[in-house]
Amino acid sequence: MSDGYPTAAQKQALRLICDHEPMPADRLAEELVATRAPSGNPGYAPAIARTAATLAWRLHAQGFIAETGEGAWRTTMSGRELIACPGGGS
């Protein structure tokens, strides 16, 4: 986290959640891996997938996403405004 301001990675995760909400936590990890350039390093995809939980936690702490109660994430109005995402959310 960058002093309360979302990083590029957080905004990317927020955009993915907004585009596919409600988004289950495990799907966020899959989407993050799919949007990254492939790497020959076998640990690359698992490392990117592990960051999903951290990104979601930070977005939640900043009030940009909310839990649905079903193990998924949904953008809040603040989150949608941050990335100019139309509709949806809670």
DSSP file (Angstrom, degrees, kcal/mol; ACC not computed):
  #  RESIDUE AA STRUCTURE BP1 BP2  ACC     N-H-->O    O-->H-N    N-H-->O    O-->H-N    TCO  KAPPA ALPHA  PHI   PSI    X-CA   Y-CA   Z-CA
    1    1 A M              0   0    0      0, 0.0     2,-0.6     0, 0.0    54,-0.0   0.000 360.0 360.0 360.0 147.7    0.0    0.0    0.0
    2    2 A S  B >   -A    5   0A   0      3,-1.1     3,-2.3     1,-0.1     0, 0.0  -0.725 360.0 -59.6-118.2  80.3    1.2    3.4   -0.8
    3    3 A D  T 3  S-     0   0    0     -2,-0.6    -1,-0.1     1,-0.3     0, 0.0   0.843 108.9 -47.3  49.8  41.1    0.1    5.8    2.0
    4    4 A G  T 3  S+     0   0    0      1,-0.3    -1,-0.3     0, 0.0     0, 0.0   0.360 116.2 113.3  87.3  -7.2   -3.5    5.0    1.4
    5    5 A Y  B <  S-A    2   0A   0     -3,-2.3    -3,-1.1     1,-0.0    -1,-0.3  -0.856  72.8-112.4-100.3 132.7   -3.3    5.5   -2.4
    6    6 A P        -     0   0    0      0, 0.0     2,-0.1     0, 0.0    -1,-0.0  -0.323  27.7-133.4 -64.7 140.8   -3.8    2.4   -4.5
    7    7 A T     >  -     0   0    0      1,-0.1     4,-2.4    -2,-0.0     5,-0.2  -0.312  30.7 -98.6 -80.9 172.5   -0.8    1.1   -6.4
    8    8 A A  H  > S+     0   0    0      1,-0.2     4,-2.2     2,-0.2     5,-0.1   0.895 126.6  51.6 -60.0 -40.5   -1.0    0.1  -10.1
    9    9 A A  H  > S+     0   0    0      2,-0.2     4,-2.3     1,-0.2    -1,-0.2   0.894 109.2  49.6 -65.2 -39.2   -1.4   -3.6   -9.1
   10   10 A Q  H  > S+     0   0    0      2,-0.2     4,-2.7     1,-0.2    -2,-0.2   0.911 110.7  49.8 -65.7 -41.3   -4.2   -2.7   -6.7
   11   11 A K  H  X S+     0   0    0     -4,-2.4     4,-2.5     2,-0.2    -2,-0.2   0.878 109.2  52.5 -65.0 -36.2   -6.0   -0.7   -9.5
   12   12 A Q  H  X S+     0   0    0     -4,-2.2     4,-2.2     2,-0.2    -2,-0.2   0.936 111.3  45.9 -63.2 -45.7   -5.5   -3.7  -11.8
   13   13 A A  H  X S+     0   0    0     -4,-2.3     4,-2.5     1,-0.2    -2,-0.2   0.906 112.1  51.9 -63.0 -41.4   -7.1   -6.0   -9.2
   14   14 A L  H  X S+     0   0    0     -4,-2.7     4,-2.7     1,-0.2    -2,-0.2   0.906 109.0  50.1 -61.7 -42.4   -9.9   -3.5   -8.7
   15   15 A R  H  X S+     0   0    0     -4,-2.5     4,-2.5     2,-0.2    -1,-0.2   0.910 110.2  50.3 -62.0 -43.3  -10.6   -3.3  -12.4
   16   16 A L  H  X S+     0   0    0     -4,-2.2     4,-1.3     2,-0.2    -2,-0.2   0.921 112.1  47.2 -61.8 -43.9  -10.7   -7.1  -12.6
   17   17 A I  H  X S+     0   0    0     -4,-2.5     4,-0.6     1,-0.2     3,-0.5   0.935 112.9  49.2 -63.1 -45.6  -13.2   -7.3   -9.7
   18   18 A C  H >< S+     0   0    0     -4,-2.7     3,-0.6     1,-0.2    -2,-0.2   0.900 111.9  48.6 -60.5 -42.1  -15.3   -4.5  -11.3
   19   19 A D  H 3< S+     0   0    0     -4,-2.5    -1,-0.2     1,-0.2    -2,-0.2   0.719 126.3  26.0 -72.1 -21.4  -15.4   -6.2  -14.7
   20   20 A H  H 3< S-     0   0    0     -4,-1.3    -1,-0.2    -3,-0.5    -2,-0.2   0.096  95.5-167.6-130.2  23.0  -16.4   -9.6  -13.2
   21   21 A E    <<  +     0   0    0     -3,-0.6    53,-0.1    -4,-0.6     2,-0.1  -0.326  67.9  42.9 -76.4 152.2  -18.2   -9.0  -10.0
   22   22 A P  S    S-     0   0    0      0, 0.0    52,-0.2     0, 0.0    -1,-0.1   0.505  86.4-175.3 -70.8 137.4  -19.0  -10.6   -7.8
   23   23 A M  E     -B   73   0B   0     50,-2.5    50,-2.6    -2,-0.1    -2,-0.1  -0.904  21.7-131.6-110.3 118.5  -15.6  -12.2   -8.1
   24   24 A P  E  >  -B   72   0B   0      0, 0.0     4,-1.7     0, 0.0     3,-0.5  -0.337  25.8-116.8 -61.2 147.7  -14.6  -15.2   -6.0
   25   25 A A  H  > S+     0   0    0     46,-1.7     4,-1.4     1,-0.3     3,-0.1   0.876 114.2  51.9 -56.5 -41.8  -11.2  -14.7   -4.3
   26   26 A D  H  > S+     0   0    0      1,-0.2     4,-1.7     2,-0.2    -1,-0.3   0.839 106.5  54.2 -67.8 -30.9   -9.7  -17.7   -6.2
   27   27 A R  H  > S+     0   0    0     -3,-0.5     4,-2.8     2,-0.2    -1,-0.2   0.853 101.1  59.5 -70.6 -32.9  -10.9  -16.3   -9.5
   28   28 A L  H  X S+     0   0    0     -4,-1.7     4,-2.4     1,-0.2    -1,-0.2   0.926 105.3  49.5 -58.7 -43.8   -9.1  -13.0   -8.8
   29   29 A A  H  X S+     0   0    0     -4,-1.4     4,-2.0     1,-0.2    -1,-0.2   0.925 111.6  48.5 -60.6 -45.2   -5.8  -15.0   -8.6
   30   30 A E  H  X S+     0   0    0     -4,-1.7     4,-2.3     1,-0.2    -2,-0.2   0.906 112.0  48.8 -62.2 -42.6   -6.6  -16.7  -11.9
   31   31 A E  H  X S+     0   0    0     -4,-2.8     4,-1.7     2,-0.2    -1,-0.2   0.884 108.9  52.8 -67.2 -39.1   -7.4  -13.4  -13.6
   32   32 A L  H  X S+     0   0    0     -4,-2.4     4,-0.6    -5,-0.2    -1,-0.2   0.917 111.4  46.6 -62.0 -42.7   -4.3  -11.7  -12.3
   33   33 A V  H >< S+     0   0    0     -4,-2.0     3,-0.9     1,-0.2    -2,-0.2   0.918 111.2  52.4 -64.0 -43.0   -2.1  -14.5  -13.7
   34   34 A A  H 3< S+     0   0    0     -4,-2.3    -1,-0.2     1,-0.2    -2,-0.2   0.791 107.3  51.8 -66.0 -28.3   -4.0  -14.5  -17.0
   35   35 A T  H 3< S+     0   0    0     -4,-1.7    -1,-0.2    -5,-0.1     2,-0.2   0.590  95.5  86.3 -86.2  -9.4   -3.4  -10.7  -17.5
   36   36 A R  S << S-     0   0    0     -3,-0.9     3,-0.1    -4,-0.6     9,-0.0  -0.603  89.9-100.4 -90.6 151.5    0.3  -10.9  -16.9
   37   37 A A        -     0   0    0     -2,-0.2    -1,-0.1     1,-0.1    -2,-0.1  -0.434  49.0-101.6 -64.5 141.0    2.9  -11.6  -19.6
   38   38 A P        -     0   0    0      0, 0.0     2,-0.3     0, 0.0    -1,-0.1  -0.237  38.3-158.6 -64.6 155.9    4.0  -15.2  -19.5
   39   39 A S        -     0   0    0      2,-0.2     6,-0.2    -3,-0.1     5,-0.1  -0.972  25.9-136.2-135.8 149.3    7.4  -16.1  -17.9
   40   40 A G  S    S+     0   0    0     -2,-0.3    -1,-0.1     4,-0.1     3,-0.0   0.564  80.0 102.1 -78.2  -9.1    9.8  -19.0  -18.2
   41   41 A N    >   -     0   0    0      1,-0.2     3,-1.7     2,-0.0     4,-0.5  -0.666  67.6-149.3 -78.2 119.3   10.2  -18.9  -14.4
   42   42 A P  T 3  S+     0   0    0      0, 0.0    -1,-0.2     0, 0.0     3,-0.1   0.712  95.7  54.1 -64.2 -19.1    8.1  -21.8  -13.0
   43   43 A G  T 3> S+     0   0    0      1,-0.1     4,-1.8     2,-0.1     5,-0.2   0.503  86.6  86.5 -90.1  -4.3    7.5  -19.8   -9.8
   44   44 A Y  H <> S+     0   0    0     -3,-1.7     4,-2.3     2,-0.2     5,-0.2   0.958  88.5  43.5 -64.1 -55.6    6.1  -16.7  -11.6
   45   45 A A  H  > S+     0   0    0     -4,-0.5     4,-2.5     1,-0.2     5,-0.2   0.919 114.8  49.3 -60.9 -45.6    2.5  -17.7  -11.9
   46   46 A P  H  > S+     0   0    0      0, 0.0     4,-2.0     0, 0.0    -1,-0.2   0.879 110.8  51.4 -61.2 -35.4    2.2  -19.0   -8.3
   47   47 A A  H  X S+     0   0    0     -4,-1.8     4,-1.1     2,-0.2    -2,-0.2   0.917 110.9  47.1 -67.3 -42.5    3.8  -15.8   -7.0
   48   48 A I  H >X S+     0   0    0     -4,-2.3     3,-0.6     1,-0.2     4,-0.6   0.920 111.2  52.2 -63.1 -43.8    1.4  -13.6   -8.9
   49   49 A A  H >< S+     0   0    0     -4,-2.5     3,-1.1     1,-0.2     4,-0.5   0.876 104.7  56.4 -61.2 -38.2   -1.5  -15.7   -7.7
   50   50 A R  H >X S+     0   0    0     -4,-2.0     4,-0.7     1,-0.3     3,-0.5   0.796  98.5  61.7 -65.2 -27.4   -0.4  -15.4   -4.0
   51   51 A T  H <X S+     0   0    0     -4,-1.1     4,-2.9    -3,-0.6    -1,-0.3   0.705  84.2  80.0 -72.2 -17.7   -0.5  -11.6   -4.3
   52   52 A A  H <X S+     0   0    0     -3,-1.1     4,-2.7    -4,-0.6    -1,-0.2   0.909  91.8  48.5 -56.9 -45.4   -4.2  -11.7   -5.0
   53   53 A A  H <> S+     0   0    0     -3,-0.5     4,-2.5    -4,-0.5    -1,-0.2   0.905 112.9  47.9 -63.8 -41.3   -5.1  -12.1   -1.3
   54   54 A T  H  X S+     0   0    0     -4,-0.7     4,-2.4     2,-0.2    -2,-0.2   0.924 112.5  48.6 -65.5 -44.3   -2.8   -9.2   -0.3
   55   55 A L  H  X S+     0   0    0     -4,-2.9     4,-2.6     1,-0.2    -2,-0.2   0.929 113.2  47.5 -60.8 -45.4   -4.2   -6.9   -3.0
   56   56 A A  H  X S+     0   0    0     -4,-2.7     4,-2.6    -5,-0.2    -2,-0.2   0.915 110.4  52.1 -63.8 -42.6   -7.8   -7.8   -2.0
   57   57 A W  H  X S+     0   0    0     -4,-2.5     4,-2.6    -5,-0.2    -1,-0.2   0.927 112.0  46.2 -59.4 -44.7   -7.1   -7.2    1.7
   58   58 A R  H  X S+     0   0    0     -4,-2.4     4,-1.8     2,-0.2    -2,-0.2   0.915 112.2  49.7 -66.2 -42.6   -5.6   -3.8    1.0
   59   59 A L  H  <>S+     0   0    0     -4,-2.6     5,-2.7     1,-0.2     6,-0.9   0.891 112.8  48.6 -62.2 -38.4   -8.4   -2.8   -1.3
   60   60 A H  H ><5S+     0   0    0     -4,-2.6     3,-1.3     4,-0.2    -2,-0.2   0.925 109.6  51.2 -66.1 -45.2  -10.9   -3.9    1.4
   61   61 A A  H 3<5S+     0   0    0     -4,-2.6    -1,-0.2     1,-0.3    -2,-0.2   0.813 110.3  50.2 -62.5 -30.3   -9.0   -2.0    4.1
   62   62 A Q  T 3<5S-     0   0    0     -4,-1.8    -1,-0.3    -5,-0.2    -2,-0.2   0.506 117.1-114.8 -85.9  -5.3   -9.1    1.1    1.9
   63   63 A G  T < 5S+     0   0    0     -3,-1.3    16,-0.4    -4,-0.4    15,-0.3   0.675  83.7 117.7  82.9  17.7  -12.9    0.7    1.3
   64   64 A F  S   <S+     0   0    0     -5,-2.7    12,-2.1    -6,-0.2     2,-0.3   0.686  77.4  25.8 -91.7 -19.6  -12.7    0.1   -2.4
   65   65 A I  E     -C   75   0B   0     -6,-0.9     2,-0.3    10,-0.3    10,-0.2  -0.944  66.5-156.3-136.9 161.4  -14.1   -3.5   -2.3
   66   66 A A  E     -C   74   0B   0      8,-2.9     8,-2.1    -2,-0.3     2,-0.2  -0.971  25.3-108.9-135.6 150.8  -16.5   -5.3    0.0
   67   67 A E  E     -C   73   0B   0     -2,-0.3     6,-0.2     6,-0.2    -2,-0.0  -0.539  16.7-149.0 -76.1 145.1  -17.0   -9.0    0.8
   68   68 A T        -     0   0    0      4,-2.3    -1,-0.1    -2,-0.2     5,-0.1   0.594  37.8-115.4 -89.0 -11.9  -20.3  -10.5   -0.5
   69   69 A G  S    S+     0   0    0      3,-0.4     4,-0.1     0, 0.0    -2,-0.1   0.391 105.4  81.8  88.5  -3.0  -20.6  -13.0    2.3
   70   70 A E  S    S-     0   0    0      2,-0.2     3,-0.1     0, 0.0    -3,-0.0   0.033 119.7 -89.9-119.8  22.7  -20.2  -15.8   -0.2
   71   71 A G  S    S+     0   0    0      1,-0.3   -46,-1.7   -47,-0.1     2,-0.3   0.763  95.7 108.2  75.7  25.0  -16.4  -15.7   -0.5
   72   72 A A  E     -B   24   0B   0    -48,-0.3    -4,-2.3   -47,-0.1    -3,-0.4  -0.833  61.5-124.8-130.5 168.5  -16.4  -13.1   -3.3
   73   73 A W  E     -BC  23  67B   0    -50,-2.6   -50,-2.5    -2,-0.3     2,-0.3  -0.866  18.3-174.8-116.0 148.7  -15.6   -9.5   -3.7
   74   74 A R  E     - C   0  66B   0     -8,-2.1    -8,-2.9    -2,-0.3   -56,-0.1  -0.991  29.8-110.6-138.3 143.2  -17.6   -6.6   -5.1
   75   75 A T  E     - C   0  65B   0     -2,-0.3    15,-1.8   -10,-0.2   -10,-0.3  -0.410  27.1-138.7 -72.4 150.4  -16.5   -3.0   -5.7
   76   76 A T     >  -     0   0    0    -12,-2.1     4,-2.6    13,-0.2     5,-0.2  -0.515  32.7 -98.5 -95.5 172.4  -17.9   -0.2   -3.6
   77   77 A M  H  > S+     0   0    0      1,-0.2     4,-2.6     2,-0.2     5,-0.2   0.913 126.6  52.6 -58.5 -41.7  -18.9    3.2   -4.9
   78   78 A S  H  > S+     0   0    0    -15,-0.3     4,-2.1     1,-0.2    -1,-0.2   0.905 109.8  48.6 -60.5 -41.7  -15.5    4.6   -3.9
   79   79 A G  H  > S+     0   0    0    -16,-0.4     4,-1.4     2,-0.2    -2,-0.2   0.911 111.5  48.6 -65.2 -42.8  -13.8    1.8   -5.8
   80   80 A R  H  X>S+     0   0    0     -4,-2.6     5,-2.6     1,-0.2     4,-0.7   0.899 111.5  50.3 -65.0 -39.7  -15.9    2.3   -8.9
   81   81 A E  H ><5S+     0   0    0     -4,-2.6     3,-0.6    -5,-0.2    -1,-0.2   0.896 104.8  58.6 -64.4 -39.2  -15.2    6.0   -8.8
   82   82 A L  H 3<5S+     0   0    0     -4,-2.1    -1,-0.2     1,-0.2    -2,-0.2   0.879 121.1  24.8 -58.4 -40.2  -11.5    5.5   -8.5
   83   83 A I  H 3<5S-     0   0    0     -4,-1.4    -1,-0.2    -5,-0.1    -2,-0.2   0.261 108.6-114.4-111.5  11.6  -11.3    3.5  -11.7
   84   84 A A  T <<5 +     0   0    0     -4,-0.7    -3,-0.2    -3,-0.6    -4,-0.1   0.926  54.4 167.6  55.5  48.8  -14.4    5.0  -13.5
   85   85 A C      < -     0   0    0     -5,-2.6    -1,-0.2    -6,-0.2     2,-0.1  -0.837  29.7-130.6 -94.3 123.8  -16.2    1.6  -13.5
   86   86 A P        -     0   0    0      0, 0.0    -5,-0.0     0, 0.0    -1,-0.0  -0.405  53.9 -28.8 -75.7 150.5  -19.8    1.9  -14.3
   87   87 A G  S    S+     0   0    0     -2,-0.1    -2,-0.1     1,-0.1    -7,-0.0   0.188  90.0  79.2  52.0-162.5  -22.7    0.4  -12.3
   88   88 A G        +     0   0    0      1,-0.1    -1,-0.1     2,-0.1   -70,-0.1  -0.034  53.4  93.5  62.1-162.7  -22.5   -2.8  -10.1
   89   89 A G              0   0    0      1,-0.2   -13,-0.2   -71,-0.1    -1,-0.1   0.008 360.0 360.0  73.7-177.4  -21.0   -2.9   -6.7
   90   90 A S              0   0    0    -15,-1.8   -14,-0.2   -16,-0.1    -1,-0.2   0.371 360.0 360.0-114.6 360.0  -22.6   -2.5   -3.3
